[in-house]
Amino acid sequence: MDIEGIISWVLSHPQTYPGLHLSPQPRSNPANKPLEPNSQLQIIWKATIEYIHENLLQGKGVNVAGFGAFTFDIETDQPRIGNINPVQGEIQDQRLERKHLHKNRPVFIPDSGLEYFLQRYHRKDQVNKPASQRSVYQKGFQMIFCNPVPIAQACSLDKNVIRDAHKALFAAVKDLTKVGRTLHIQFNFAVVVISNMSLQVQFNKSFGSKVNDKGYETKMRRSDDPCAKFWTTTGEEKWKSSALSRLYGSPDHRNVSQMNEKTLALKILSLDLASTFKPSR
């Protein structure tokens, strides 16, 4: 069962998974019209996996409540001390290669609620951390929670709709795991397979190469970014640079208003035609 099957399962059991996602919700952008529940959940899921993928590429782990956390297991090499030889190529590339000390292994840490139903899961620690660090925010690298606000902004929906949708989808994953269903949950960068009450996660090779590239090292070190850039960059600039801002295009307001006028005129015309009758002789 893929994500389309999980969405159909949620919509076919409204009493088990109540929330705002069960009915068409008004859009924050007036140019966008409300969608039927299935399409509404589809765009929420697409924006969610894009949000997780983007944060992972920025060097941050993401914890999805009720499902699990995507993060990295990091191994650090010794500093590479050596002379830079200009004959071997670009000096800047050699500097980046010398500073590239971290080996990142992408991992998925299942939520404790989901892991409870994975009776055949090996339950080994995906991230090597001290036993005192029990919270997933302590285990993962630069771990953040899955924020529904940017996802809602990308979908032009209220953030409460996103919260209800996430709660319902991941609750359905637990229930389907409990009854022994096989789930193939596809992300942009990985696929999560739940089969026979066990869990396997396969990350794309291209994604593994990106998070181990020498240029990725600068995203892991916060000291490389100037402090002035952090304080002078506005939220609007950050949003424009995000892939979520370009995920769904917005229709032109003028075209929408013209279509509304045509629809209203057609409605009035249909009422006029329905009110006509053939005079009796």
PyMOL commands that set and color helices and strands:
alter all, ss='L'
color gray80, all
select helices_A, chain A and resi 3-12+20-22+37-57+86-88+91-99+112-115+136-139+148-155+159-178+205-210+214-220+222-224+227-232+235-241+243-246+253-275
alter helices_A, ss='H'
color red, helices_A
select strands_A, chain A and resi 61-64+68-76+102-110+143-145+183-186+190-195+198-203
alter strands_A, ss='S'
color yellow, strands_A
deselect
rebuild
show_as cartoon
